[in-house]
Amino acid sequence: MESRFYEGCGREGPIRCIFLCEFHPVAGPKITCQVPADYVSKENFDAVSVYIIPKAQLQRSILTVTVLGKKITGFPISIDNPKYARNAFYFNLCFVFDSWARTVHFEPVVKKLSEFLVTLEMESGFLSNDNCKVNLPNILQTILQELNRRKMCTVVVGSSTTHLKVVRVSRDPTPVDDHQVPCLTAVHKSYCRDQWDLTTQQVIPFIDGFNHVAKIAAEADVENNLVKSCIQNLLYYGVVRMISIFRYSAEYATTPKLRELLENIGFQKECMKYVAKSSSVLPSLRDILAVYGGFRRGVTVRELCVRLQSHLHNLDMRKLVQFGVLSGVLRRIHEYPVVLLEECASSTPAVASLPVPRSPTTPRTHLLRHIHAHLHANLPMGEGNHERNAYGSSLSDRGHCSPSSSRSRISLGVRALSSQERSMDEICVAVGCSFARLSSIMEADPSVIVLRK
């Protein structure tokens, strides 16, 4: 089974062994205690001992060695004192894992446990005195079992105590964009308000699963980049997940995970509770499956609501879509506008294989300027005039789309149209208009086609 995994696959594995090694003044590097016994053979240890008990330059540094199918992580220590045979005592407490295992989250534990042993050695000669370390195998056995089972452990030696806990180190989350919608997960209930910084406390009340990042920034009255950093931090801790903007004009398609909703009773109960209009009256599974089964390309949410109105008495369509996207039952079909070359625009309707101009002076730029001019053609330039965008916030709030910031809005929109990988949602938020209005402008321009995927 282990052969299926490889170094860098990202999977976490259990601690296979913990051993203590030291530099003996006569015998040199050797293992003095390990659990389970003989997991690391003398031959294997001798082959890597120069890395386990390294030179002074690498002392008190986390070292990880992958060799002979094992990954060994340690924190080598040198205690200088004339009472020792060579005026110094060298030791290293090491954790051993499978060679493919991800071990970065164990490094703080190894370091803390090693520092704890330094304290014991300084106080009572716990490691250098054979009579004192007679209980060390039992201590290491307890640590091995508790960290593998509970990811935490309390170590008590005489009057000294230390607490160990394995905290998983997650990968950095992807950057957050203005048009993305954060949804709170169940994890947020385990945090209390006082645990968050002031910005997060101000932002979280506006995260409802339907407000996009730019709208949250407007309603919370927090600078846009601060909101993005805040939500990215919440992503790191699994407090939120990102989905696309909900629109009744949007199209969704079901995925193979719909089958799990048919077979998994726990998944069914979770779904019914999530999509219910009222917690006192849950919708039937038949109604939920009927609605999910209606999602397909070419069918908008609005059309589905009209057609399946009899199935929507006890369920909230917006929450049904939200749950479907979060759980993987549904996937959003996004619209991507593509601006054709001028010589292609008047010919037969184009396909995606036509070349797309890259220069910012191509029809994309003219199209965006046309969109922006159309949106603000009749907007007075006086300071007291404000226009409302499609998302309910003033276009002049914090300079998001005020007349005085039209140049920055055009610049932002030009960047949004500079690549065919920019979705209509992103462009809508960038220029501050509704999807319907943007669609009508693009449909009237023969140089633009919209890809759906």
C-alpha positions in Angstrom: 0.0 0.0 0.0 2.8 2.4 0.8 4.2 2.0 -2.7 1.3 4.0 -4.0 2.6 7.1 -2.3 5.6 9.1 -3.1 7.7 12.0 -1.7 5.8 15.2 -2.1 2.4 13.6 -2.5 1.2 15.7 0.4 -0.2 12.8 2.4 0.3 12.6 6.2 1.5 9.5 7.8 1.8 8.3 11.4 5.0 8.5 13.6 6.6 5.1 13.1 9.4 5.4 15.7 10.9 7.8 18.2 14.5 7.4 19.1 17.1 9.2 21.2 20.7 9.2 20.0 23.8 10.8 21.5 27.5 11.1 20.8 29.3 8.8 23.2 32.9 10.0 24.1 34.3 6.5 23.3 31.8 4.7 21.0 30.8 7.8 18.9 27.2 8.3 17.6 24.8 5.7 18.8 21.1 5.1 19.6 20.5 4.9 23.3 16.8 4.5 23.3 14.1 3.9 20.7 10.4 2.8 20.5 9.6 0.4 19.0 12.9 -1.4 19.6 15.2 -2.0 16.6 13.0 -0.1 14.2 16.0 1.8 13.0 18.9 -0.8 12.6 22.4 0.0 13.6 23.5 -0.3 10.0 21.0 2.3 8.8 21.8 4.6 11.7 25.5 4.4 11.0 24.9 5.3 7.4 23.2 8.6 8.3 24.7 9.4 11.7 26.8 12.2 10.4 23.5 14.0 9.6 21.8 13.0 12.8 24.7 14.2 15.0 26.0 17.0 12.8 28.7 19.6 13.1 28.3 22.6 15.3 27.0 24.8 12.5 23.8 22.7 12.2 23.1 22.4 15.9 19.6 23.6 17.0 18.2 23.4 13.5 15.4 21.2 12.2 17.0 18.5 10.1 15.1 16.0 8.0 16.8 13.1 6.3 15.1 10.7 3.8 17.1 7.5 3.4 16.4 3.8 3.0 12.6 4.2 2.9 12.4 6.3 6.1 12.2 10.0 6.8 14.0 11.1 10.0 13.3 14.5 11.6 15.3 15.8 14.5 16.6 18.8 16.3 20.3 18.2 17.2 21.4 19.8 20.5 24.8 20.5 22.0 25.1 21.4 25.7 28.5 22.9 26.5 29.7 22.2 30.0 33.1 21.1 31.3 31.5 18.4 33.4 31.0 16.3 30.2 33.8 14.1 28.9 34.4 16.2 25.8 33.2 19.5 27.4 29.9 19.1 25.6 27.0 16.7 25.5 25.5 16.0 22.0 22.1 14.4 21.5 19.2 14.3 19.1 15.6 13.2 19.7 14.3 12.0 16.3 10.9 11.1 14.9 10.8 8.5 12.1 8.1 8.5 9.4 7.5 6.8 6.1 9.6 8.3 3.3 6.5 9.7 1.5 4.9 11.3 4.6 4.4 15.1 5.0 6.2 16.0 8.2 6.4 19.8 8.4 3.6 20.0 11.1 5.7 17.7 13.4 8.7 20.0 13.4 7.5 22.3 16.2 6.7 19.2 18.3 10.2 17.8 17.8 11.8 21.2 18.7 9.7 21.7 21.8 10.3 18.2 23.1 14.0 18.5 22.5 14.1 21.8 24.4 12.2 20.1 27.2 14.9 17.4 27.4 17.5 20.2 27.5 15.8 21.6 30.6 15.7 18.2 32.3 19.4 17.6 31.5 20.4 21.0 32.9 18.3 20.4 36.1 19.0 16.8 36.9 21.3 15.2 34.2 18.3 13.3 32.9 19.9 12.2 29.7 23.5 11.8 30.6 22.8 9.8 33.8 21.8 6.2 33.1 19.9 5.9 36.4 17.8 9.0 35.5 16.7 8.0 32.0 15.5 4.5 33.0 11.9 5.7 32.4 12.7 7.3 29.0 11.4 4.3 26.9 8.0 4.5 28.7 7.8 8.3 28.1 8.7 7.9 24.4 6.1 5.1 24.0 3.4 7.3 25.5 4.3 10.2 23.2 4.3 8.0 20.2 0.8 6.5 20.9 -0.8 9.8 22.0 0.5 11.9 19.1 -0.7 9.3 16.6 -4.0 8.8 18.3 -5.0 12.3 19.6 -2.4 14.6 18.0 -1.6 15.9 21.5 0.2 14.7 24.6 1.2 15.9 28.1 4.6 14.8 29.3 5.3 14.8 33.0 8.8 14.1 34.3 9.1 14.7 38.1 8.0 18.2 38.7 8.4 19.3 35.1 5.6 19.2 32.5 5.2 20.1 28.9 2.3 19.9 26.5 2.7 18.8 22.9 0.2 19.3 20.1 0.4 18.7 16.4 -1.0 21.7 14.5 -1.5 21.0 10.8 0.3 23.4 8.5 -1.9 24.1 5.5 -0.8 25.3 2.1 -1.2 29.0 1.3 -4.7 29.7 0.0 -5.2 31.0 -3.5 -5.6 34.8 -3.9 -9.1 36.1 -3.3 -10.8 38.1 -6.1 -13.5 40.8 -5.9 -16.1 38.7 -7.7 -15.8 35.6 -5.5 -18.4 34.8 -2.8 -17.2 33.5 0.7 -19.4 31.0 2.5 -18.9 30.2 6.2 -18.3 26.6 7.0 -19.2 24.7 10.2 -15.6 25.3 11.4 -16.5 29.0 12.2 -18.7 27.8 15.1 -15.7 26.6 17.0 -14.3 30.1 17.1 -15.6 32.9 19.4 -15.7 36.5 18.4 -12.8 37.5 20.7 -10.4 35.2 18.8 -10.6 37.3 15.6 -8.8 40.6 14.9 -10.9 43.8 14.6 -11.1 43.7 10.8 -12.4 40.1 10.8 -15.0 41.0 13.4 -16.2 43.8 11.2 -16.2 41.7 8.0 -17.7 38.3 9.2 -21.3 39.6 9.8 -21.6 40.4 6.1 -20.4 37.0 4.9 -23.8 35.3 4.1 -22.8 33.1 1.2 -24.3 35.5 -1.4 -22.3 38.7 -1.0 -19.2 38.9 -3.2 -16.0 40.3 -1.8 -16.4 43.8 -3.3 -19.9 44.1 -1.9 -18.7 42.9 1.5 -16.0 45.6 1.5 -18.7 48.2 0.6 -21.2 47.2 3.3 -18.6 46.6 6.0 -16.9 50.0 5.1 -13.5 48.3 5.0 -10.8 48.9 2.4 -11.0 46.3 -0.4 -7.5 44.9 0.0 -8.0 44.5 3.8 -11.1 42.4 3.1 -9.3 40.2 0.7 -6.5 39.6 3.2 -9.0 38.9 5.9 -10.9 36.4 3.8 -7.7 34.7 2.6 -6.8 34.2 6.3 -10.2 32.7 6.9 -9.6 30.4 3.9 -6.4 29.2 5.4 -8.1 28.1 8.6 -11.0 26.5 6.7 -13.6 29.0 8.1 -14.8 30.0 4.7 -15.0 28.5 1.2 -15.3 30.4 -2.1 -18.0 30.0 -4.7 -19.3 32.1 -7.6 -22.0 34.8 -7.5 -25.5 33.4 -7.4 -27.7 34.7 -10.3 -31.2 33.5 -11.4 -29.9 33.9 -14.9 -27.0 31.6 -14.3 -26.8 28.0 -15.6 -25.6 25.0 -13.6 -25.0 21.3 -14.4 -25.0 18.3 -12.1 -21.9 16.2 -11.4 -21.5 12.5 -10.7 -21.6 13.3 -7.0 -25.4 13.5 -7.3 -25.4 9.7 -7.0 -24.0 10.1 -3.5 -27.1 12.1 -2.5 -29.2 9.1 -3.6 -27.2 6.6 -1.5 -25.8 8.4 1.5 -28.4 8.9 4.3 -26.2 11.3 6.3 -25.6 13.4 3.2 -29.3 13.5 2.5 -30.1 14.7 6.0 -27.4 17.4 5.8 -28.8 18.6 2.5 -32.4 18.7 3.7 -31.5 20.7 6.8 -29.3 23.1 4.8 -31.8 23.9 2.0 -35.0 24.1 4.1 -36.9 27.4 4.3 -37.7 26.6 7.9 -36.0 24.4 10.3 -39.4 23.1 11.6 -40.5 21.8 8.2 -37.8 20.0 6.1 -38.3 19.5 2.4 -38.6 15.9 1.0 -35.7 14.2 -0.7 -37.9 13.7 -3.7 -38.4 17.4 -4.2 -34.6 18.1 -3.8 -33.7 15.4 -6.3 -36.4 16.7 -8.7 -34.8 20.1 -8.6 -31.2 19.0 -8.9 -32.2 16.7 -11.7 -33.5 19.7 -13.7 -30.1 21.5 -13.8 -28.4 21.3 -17.2 -26.8 23.4 -19.8 -29.2 25.9 -21.4 -31.5 26.0 -18.4 -31.3 29.0 -16.1 -32.2 28.9 -12.4 -35.1 31.3 -13.2 -36.6 28.9 -15.8 -36.2 26.0 -13.4 -38.0 27.9 -10.6 -41.0 28.5 -13.0 -41.1 24.9 -14.2 -40.7 23.2 -10.9 -42.6 25.6 -8.7 -44.6 22.8 -7.1 -41.4 21.3 -5.6 -40.2 24.6 -4.0 -42.7 25.0 -1.2 -40.3 24.0 1.6 -36.9 24.6 0.1 -34.9 27.7 -0.6 -33.6 27.7 -4.2 -30.6 29.9 -3.4 -29.5 27.6 -0.6 -30.1 24.6 -2.7 -27.7 26.0 -5.4 -25.3 27.0 -2.7 -25.2 23.6 -1.1 -24.9 21.9 -4.5 -21.8 24.0 -5.4 -20.2 23.6 -2.0 -20.7 19.8 -1.9 -19.8 19.3 -5.5 -23.3 18.2 -6.7 -23.5 21.2 -9.0 -21.0 23.1 -11.0 -21.4 26.5 -12.4 -21.3 27.1 -16.2 -19.4 30.3 -16.5 -19.6 32.7 -19.4 -16.3 34.0 -21.0 -16.4 36.8 -23.5 -14.0 36.7 -26.4 -13.3 39.7 -28.6 -12.6 38.8 -32.2 -10.2 40.4 -34.6 -11.7 43.3 -36.6 -11.4 41.4 -39.9 -13.2 38.4 -38.3 -16.1 40.4 -36.7 -18.0 41.0 -39.9 -17.6 37.4 -41.2 -19.3 34.2 -40.3 -19.8 33.7 -36.5 -16.5 32.8 -35.0 -15.3 29.9 -32.9 -13.0 29.7 -30.0 -10.1 28.7 -32.2 -9.8 32.2 -33.8 -6.8 34.2 -32.6 -7.3 36.6 -29.7 -5.5 39.9 -29.8 -3.2 40.4 -26.7 -2.5 44.1 -27.1 -4.5 46.4 -24.7 -5.3 48.6 -27.8 -7.4 45.9 -29.4 -11.2 45.9 -29.6 -11.3 44.7 -26.0 -10.2 48.2 -24.9 -12.8 49.9 -27.1 -15.5 47.5 -25.9 -14.8 48.3 -22.3 -14.7 52.0 -22.9 -18.0 51.6 -24.7 -19.4 49.7 -21.7 -18.2 52.3 -19.2 -19.4 55.2 -21.4 -22.8 53.6 -21.7 -23.1 53.1 -17.9 -22.2 56.7 -17.1 -23.3 58.6 -20.2 -25.8 60.7 -18.3 -24.1 60.8 -15.0 -23.5 64.4 -13.8 -20.0 65.3 -12.7 -21.1 67.1 -9.6 -19.7 66.0 -6.3 -23.2 65.4 -4.7 -24.4 62.9 -7.4 -24.1 59.2 -6.8 -25.3 56.3 -8.9 -26.3 52.9 -7.5 -24.8 49.8 -9.0 -26.5 46.5 -9.6 -25.4 45.2 -6.2 -27.0 48.0 -4.1 -23.9 49.9 -3.1 -23.1 53.5 -4.2 -20.7 53.6 -7.1 -18.9 56.4 -5.3 -18.4 54.5 -2.1 -14.7 54.4 -1.3 -13.9 55.2 -4.9 -15.2 51.9 -6.3 -16.9 53.5 -9.3 -17.2 57.3 -8.7 -16.9 59.8 -11.6 -13.6 61.0 -10.1 -12.2 57.4 -10.3 -13.5 56.6 -13.8 -9.9 56.3 -15.1 -9.0 53.7 -12.4 -12.3 51.8 -13.1 -11.6 51.8 -16.9 -8.1 50.6 -16.2 -9.4 47.8 -13.9 -12.0 46.8 -16.5 -9.4 46.8 -19.3 -7.4 44.3 -17.3 -10.5 42.2 -16.8 -11.1 42.1 -20.6 -7.5 41.6 -21.5 -7.8 37.8 -21.2 -10.5 35.4 -22.4 -10.2 33.6 -19.0 -12.0 36.5 -17.3 -15.6 35.5 -16.6 -18.6 37.7 -17.0 -19.0 37.7 -13.2 -15.5 39.2 -12.8 -16.2 41.8 -15.5 -19.5 42.8 -14.0 -17.9 43.5 -10.6 -14.9 45.3 -12.3 -17.1 47.8 -14.2 -19.9 47.9 -11.6 -22.9 46.9 -13.6 -25.5 44.1 -13.7 -25.1 41.0 -15.7 -28.2 41.7 -17.8 -26.9 45.1 -18.7 -23.5 43.9 -19.6 -24.9 41.0 -21.6 -27.1 43.3 -23.6 -24.1 45.5 -24.5 -22.0 42.6 -25.5 -24.8 41.0 -27.5 -25.1 44.2 -29.5 -21.5 44.1 -30.4 -20.8 41.7 -33.3 -17.1 41.5 -32.4 -17.8 39.7 -29.2 -18.8 36.1 -28.7 -19.5 34.4 -25.3 -18.1 31.0 -24.5 -19.9 28.9 -21.9 -17.9 26.2 -20.0 
